Amino acid sequence: MTILQREFGARRKDLLGDRAARLERLNAGERPDFLPETRDIRMSEWNVATLPRDLLDRRVEITGPVDQKMIINALNSGARVFMADTFKNAGVHARLRSLATCPWISNRYA
């Protein structure tokens, strides 16, 4: 820590001072804005390539505890595949397997 403080301590204090001054200006009503030197880039005409085909194959990712509402939303989303983080609830695996065997679901995603 001593080496880091010697190397970067003064710069760190300067940055913390700048941060405190910026916070004061924001609290006084100053609005955030873009850097003036980037105006030409922001105002220029932008074009992007079309999406690759593999990005058009929409997927849904569910993370966190899986509950009935999240599963229903995933199945109704139109996605072909979804992933669920079920480490906190191992019982969900059985429900997902039973959902996958339901004709009205398995036919929809075949």
N, C-alpha and C positions, 0 to 999 in steps of 0.2 A: 504494500500500500504506500509505503514511503516513496518508493521509486515513482509510482504513478502520480502521487501528489506533487513531487518535484517536477515531473515532466509536464503534467497537464493541469496542475492546480490553478495557476493564474488564468489560463484559458477557460477553465470550468467556472471560475468566479465571474469572469467577463460575460460568459454565456448566461449564467444565472441572473446577472444584473440586467442584461438585455431582455431576458424573459420577464423579469419583474416589471420593467419599464413598459413592455408590450402589453402586459396584463393591465397595467394602470390605464393605458390608452384605450384598450378595449372596454374596460369598465366605465370609462368616461364617455363612451359612445362611438369610438372609432370603429369602422366596419372593416373586416378583412377584405383584401383585394388581391388581384394578381400582380406580379411584378411588372412594372412598366416595360422592361426590356423584352418581355415575352409577348407583347401586343401583336407584333407582326405574325407570329406563329399562330396565335389564337384567332386572328382575323382572316387568315388565309383560307383558301378553299381546301377542304379535306376530302379525300376519297380513300376508301378502304376496299380491300379485295373481298370478293364474295366468300361466304362461309364455306369451309370444306365440308364435304358430304358427311364425314364422321361426326362433325359437330351438330349436324341437323338431327341426328339420332338422339332425341332428348332423353335424359335420365333424371331421376329424382334421388337425392341422397337424404336420408333421414338419420340424424345423429341424436344421441341422447336417449332417454328412456322412451320406449315405443309404447304408445297407447292406442286405443281403438281409433280415435279421431285422426291420428297421424297416418295410420294404415289406410283408412278410408280415403283420406286426401290423396295419398300416394296412388292408390288404385284408380281414383277418379281423375288424376292429373293428365292422363293420356300418354304417360311415359311407358316405354316398353319394359323398363327395369327400374327397380329401386333397391337401395341398400338400407339396412337398418342396423343400428348399433344396439345389440341385445345383451351385452355383457351384464347389465344390471338386472335383466329379467329373462332368465333362461327359458321360462315357460312360453315365451313368445314364439320360439322355434316351432313348437307343436301347432300353434295357431296359424303361423304362416304356411306350414305344410298343409294344414287342412284347408286354408283359403285357396292354395294353389290347386287343390283337387276339385274345388267347386266348379261345375261346368260353366256357370255364367261368368266366372273370372278366367278360368283357363282358356276358354274359347276366345275371349276378348283379347288375350295377350298371346295367342298362338302365332 
